[in-house]
Amino acid sequence: MPPKSATRTPSAKKSSASTLIGTKSVPRDILLLVGTRKGGFILRGDGKRKNWETIRDVMVGSMVHHMVLDPRDRKTILMTERGGHLGPTIHRSTDFGKTWTEATTPPAFPQGAGRTIHHNFWLSPGHTSEPGVWYLGTSPQGLFRSEDGGATWSQVAGFNQHPMFNEWVGPPEEGPPGGPTLHSILIDPRDPNHMYVSLSGGGVFESFDHGADWKPLNQGIVSEFLENPTAEYGHDPHSTRMNARDPDRLYQQNHFGVYTMDRKEGVWVRIGNKLPKGISDHGFPIVTHPRNPNVAWIFPNEAFPYARVPHDGKPAAFVTYNAGKTWKRQAKGMPTKEGWFTIKRQAMNSDTRAPLGLYFGTTGGQVWASRDEGESWTRIADHLPEIYSVEVAEL
């Protein structure tokens, strides 16, 4: 795909790059990178996380499923983008979104693969020992890798051409309402060869050899829509997260519940069934505390028939402090009624401050923030397009 014209390059409307770099206040700032159905938006919060402003809009009109700051250099942002007529691609910025450069070789399935990328869905920076390496998950399910900071992309053949690939992912026309996706690309911080990916649908898969070979990791998951509910693969994880303090502690928000795993044991254990009576453990995002492997947050939806809205229109996060043995409702500041929005799987995240900050974006175009680990919430942005993702960038 040839580079796009200059008319698609966004400009800074409210701030220049100099307000983000080269000043003593920069380390205290937080950026929220918000991907939406109609463009990307960058919000900046001050050091106290009290005052927020939208400092930039990017590719307005295009689908932006994900924007991620590279934590290895803290200046490079990669962004997925799909224009109305020009198809899916990747863009890169090194000046906090003021200017963007399109990938010279965007991700693509090879001719004859029987699959065409509808949109690029999930971006993950590679291991700290591999600067410039990025991974991408697509819809329909595919895994791609860049070794030059996102300029060129090639498929991870060990996954995309695995002998079991077609059985794992199923036909491209099947999958969730938003399309089948590969997401939750997790790199073990202790070992760049150890990776996880999740397929919606398909399940969780693991590699110990840098992506050359993969095996399902779904023992303990029960999916009622499968002919064999405990099958080795075919499941629908909505989001899978690895704890930063203890990478062997995994959490998963599945279509059929909330699970956790001690990787040393290798079995998913359902913990969402410990939620208060009347609250289902169906939802999309899950967030784990970067300093405490026993703490995690979810945002439940109504159960059957999977209305994908908060229970009774009363949105709330739920937190566990003991790896799922008990849960606490957190809704102070949120609507007490008529809150009929959904939070998508990429749209809830945290910073690393103390106390922890939590952030989520809604299908109604609102961004909410908590400065006290979910005890209270404030709406910090409104009237955006439907929000697909919220990523936190600490400068």
N, C-alpha and C positions, 0 to 999 in steps of 0.2 A: 504494500500500500504506500503510495507516495506521500511525502509530508504534506500536511494541510496548509492552507493559505494563511497569510497573516491575519485575515479577518477573524480567524478562530482563536487567536492568541489574546488572552484576557489582559486587562490592564488594572493596575491598582487604583481604586477610586477614592479610598479614604486614608490610605497610609502608604508610605514608601518603605522599601526594605530597610532604610536607615533607622526606622523606628523599631525594627526588630533585631537588628544586629549593630554591634559597635557601641552600645551604651551599657552602663553599669546595671541598668534595671532589667536587662534581658534575662538573666538566670532566674528571675522571679516570675517571669511571665509563663503562661500556659496557653497553648493554642489548641483549639478543638477543630479538627478537620472533619467536616460534615459532608458526606456524600448524599445526594438526593436524586429523585427522579428527573429533575430539571436543572442539574448543575451541581457544582461543588461550592461550599461556603467555608470560610475560615474565620473563626471567632477567636478573639484574644481576651484573656482575663488577666487582671493585675495580680501582684504577688499575694494579696489576701484572698483572691478568688471571689471578690465581692462585685467588682465592676467588669462588665463584659461588653464588647462591641464587635460587630461584624466588620472585619477589616478588608475582606476581599471576597469577590464572587468569581467563579471560574467556570468557563464553558457553559454558561447559562443556556438551557435548552437541551443539553445532552444528558444522557443517563450517566451518573457517576456513582458507581457502587462502592468504591473504596478509595480513600486517600490515606497514605501512611508516611510518616516521617522516619527516615533511617536513623535508628538510635546509635549507630556506629559513628556517624559524622555530625548528626544533629542539624543538618542543613538540607539534605536531599529529600524531596517529597516525590513519591510515585503516585500516580492516579490512573485508575481505569476510566475509560470514557467510551461511550457509544453514541455517535451522532445519528440523526434520523435517517440519513441515506448513505453514510460513509462507513458504517460498520464499526466493530469494536477495535480499540487500540489502547496503547499505554502512553502516558505523558510523564515527563520528568521536569522538576523545577529544582534549582539550587539557590533560589533567592526568595524562599518562603511564599511561592505562588505568584510572584509578580510577572514572571515570564515562564513559558513552558516549551519544551522540545518533544516532539513526537518520536516514538521508537522508530528506528529505520527498518527493523524487521519485527513487526508485531507478532504475538503468538498466533499460531494457526495449526490446525491438524493437517497432516500431509494429504495430498490428493489421494483419493481412493480409500481413505479411512472410514468413510461412511458417516462422518460427523463434521459439522461446521459450527464454529464458535458463535453463539448468539450474543453473549456478553462476557467480559472478563470480570470476575466476581471477587476474588480474595487475594490480597497481596501480603506476603510475609518476607521481611528481610532475612538473609541467610545468617549463618553463625558468625560470631564476632571474629573468628579466625579467617573468614572468607569475605573481606570487603569487596563490595560490588556485586555480590551474589544476592539474587532475589528469587523467590518462588511465587507462582501464580496458580490459582485455581479458577477454572472456567465453568461456564454453563453452555452446553452439557458438560459432564464431568471430564476434566482433563487436567494434567499437571504439567507446568512449564517452568523453565529455569532461565535466568539471565545471569551472565557472569561479567557484564560490563555496565552495571548500574541501571539496567532497564533499557538500554539502547537496542539490543538484539535479544531475541528469545528463541529457544528451541524446546522441543518436548522432552520430558523425562521419559525416555523410552522404556525404562524398567517398569514404569507404571502403565503408560498409555498403550504399550505393546505387550503387556503381560499376557500370557496365555489365557488367564482367567478374566481379562479386562471386560469383555462383553457380558460375561455372566455377572460380574460384580456390579456393573453400572446399569445394566438393563437397556432396553431400547431408548433412543434419544427422545422419542415422543412421550415416554412415560416419566412420571416424577411429580414433584410438588407443583402447586398452582403457579409459582413464580419461575418454574423451570428447574430441572435437576442441576445440582451444583457440586463442585468440589470446593471445600472450605476448610477452615480451622487447620491450616498448615502450621504445625508446631515443630520447632527444632530444639532438640535437647541442648541446653546451654553447656553441658558437660562433654558433648560428643557430636560433632557435625554430621556424623554418619547415621545418627539415630533420629528418626523423623516419624511424625504422625500426620495423616490426612483423614478428613471425614467426608463422606459422600452422602448427599441427600438426593436420592436414596442410594443405599449401598452399605453404609456402616463406617466403622473406624478401621483404618489400616495402618500398619507399622512397617518401617524399614530400618535395618541395622547396617546397611551397606551403601549409604548415601543415595538411596533411591534406585539401586540396581535391581532389588527384589522386594516384594511386599507380601505381607500376610494379614488376614483379617484379625481384628482384635475386638471381638464382640461377645465374648462369653459373659453370660449374666444378663444380657439385654433380652427383653421379651417384647416382641412386636406383634400385636394382635392381627394386623392386616396380612401377615405372612401365613402361607399354608402350614409351615412349621414355625411357630412363633419364636423359637430359640435357635433358628438356623444360624449357620456360620457367618452369613452375610445377607444383605438385602434390607437392612434396617435403615432408619431415618434419623440420624443424629442432627439436631438443629444447630448446636454449637458445642465445641469441645475446647476445654482450656487446660493448660498446664500451670501449676503453681510455680512462681518464680523462686521461692525459697526452697521448696522441695519438688523438683521436677518429676519425682515418682508419684506425686499426688495429682491425679487427673479428675476433672469434673466434666459432666456432659448433661446438657439439656436436650433430651430426646423427644421425639414426637409422642412417645409413650412414657414420659416420666423424667425425673432428675436422678442422675446416677453419679457415683464417685468410684474411683479405682485406686488402689495401691498397686502400682505397676509390678512390684515384686511378687504380688499374689496373682495378678493377671485376670481378675474377675471384676466386672462391673457390679456394684451393689446399689440397688434402688434406695434413695434417701428422700425422694419427693413425697413418698407415701406417709411421711411424718409431718407433713404440713397440717395446719389446723383443719378441723372438720369443715367440709364444704368448699375447700380450696383445692383445685386440681393442680397437678404438677405438669400440665401441658404449658409450653411457652417456647420462646425462641432464644433469648440471650442467657448467658451465665457469666459471672465475673468472679474471679478468685482473688483474695487479698494478697498483694505481693510479698507481705512479710509474715503471713500466718496461713499455713496450709489448711487449717481447719475452718477458715472463714470464707464464705461465698454468698453471692447474691443472685437471685432470680427474679423474674417478673412474670408471674403466672397469668394464663388466660383461662377463660371458661373451658370446661371439658366438652364431651360430646354435646352437640355435633361439631365441636371445634369452631366456635364462633370467632376465635382469634381476637377477642376483646377482653378487657378486665372483667372480673366477676361482678355482675350487677352494675357495671359502669362505674365501679369504684376502684381506680387504679392504685396499686401498691407494689412496692418491692418487698421481698422477704429475704431475711438474712439468717444464716446459720453460723454459730460460733463453735460448733463441735462436729464438723464434717457431716451434718445432716441428721443428727440425733433429735434436734429440736430446731424450730424455726420461729422467727419473730417478724411480725408485720411492721413495715415502715412506710407511712403515707402522709406524715405531717407536711402540709403545704400543697399537697396534690388535691385535685378536685374530689369532693366528697360524693358527687353524683354526676351522671351524664359525661363520664370520662370514657368515651368509646374509641380509644385509640389502641394501636398495637405497637410494640417495639420489636423491630426486626433483629435477626441474629447478630448482626454486626453493630447494632446501634446502642449498645450499653457498654461502658468502659470505666476505668478508674485512672487516677493519677497515682503517684507514689508518695505524696506528701503525708505529713502527720499532723492532724488526723487526715485520713484518706479522703480524697474527693471522688465522687461518683457522678457520672454523666450519662444521660440517655436522650435519644431523639425519637420522636413519634411519627406515626403515619400521618398525623395531622399537622406536621411541620413545626412542632415545638421542640425546644431543647431545654432540658431540666438539669439542674446541678444540685449536689449536696456537698457541703464543706465539712460535714461531721459524720461521715461513714454511713449515710442514709437515715440519720435520725430526723433530719428536716430537709425539705426540698424547695427550690426556687426556680421559677421559669425564667430563663436567661435569653431566650430568643423565641420569636413567634412568626407565623405566616410564611415559613419556608415551604418549599415543595415537600412531598412525601419523603421522609428521611430513610435512607438505606443504611447508613453507617455513621458512627461517631468514633473517631480515634483521638487519643490524647497525645499531644506533643509537648514535652517539657524541655525548655530551651536552656 
